């Protein structure tokens, strides 16, 4: 399946989603959220994954230029970042991290972006620019033809991915703000969760080019470049998605909608 063409095939529904998102007022959020959920119900699970990937590409696929001499709150402008991937390649690279999400989770995640639909359009524009270029890929897709790719299978599946009924160990994570979210993990994964957190950082810092968890920026002060590099936007949910998709290729941990334990009773606490 060509993922870029699959994203474009849902264009009418996506346009309706963008139009309705633009009409939302804070006061009628719940009503409009229900309407948008009905709109999204027309999409396949794969298409919803691709929407989220496209949004994330729009957020992270261009650089931010900040000028300390101007009022802060938003970048002064943006700049193009080099990309050596086809639209299909970059879409799959981003989409894989959502592959084990259920339909309800995907709809909720898309709902969080209802007020920032410009990222979706920016992502589409970046992919369209890439589609106009010619790429010579070093990977022809044939080297792993005999190996099962469980993450891609989950990405393309209409049914929600199966997992254990429950996992035995609980970890509390926060973004260094004291607001903890609880996750449950398989026993063997729990035993190396801190090591996995450190490897997640190593992986992020070792990547080349754009990826879902960082944004490139340049900061100027009085016309002189003061900062030039990446800043990172990962959170605890991203660590769990990375562990499931990149490390294990199956669901070995997940967020708990409610936690029966107090923070003090959690087996481990991690901060980002």
Secondary structure, 3 states (H helix, E strand, C coil): CCHHHHHHHCHHHHHHHHHHHHCCCHHHHHHHHHHHHHHHCCCCHHHHHHHHHHHHHHHHCEEEEEECCCCCCCCCEEEECCCCCCHHHHHHHHHHHHCCCCHHHHHHHHHHCCCCCHHHHHHHHHHHHHHCCCCCCCCCCCCCCCCCCHHHHHHHCCCCCCCCCCCCEEEEEECCCCCCEEEEECHHHHCCHHHHHHHHHHHHHHCCCCCCCEEEEEEEECCEEEEEEEEECCCHHHHHHHHHHHHHCCCCEEECCCCCCCHHHCCEEEEC
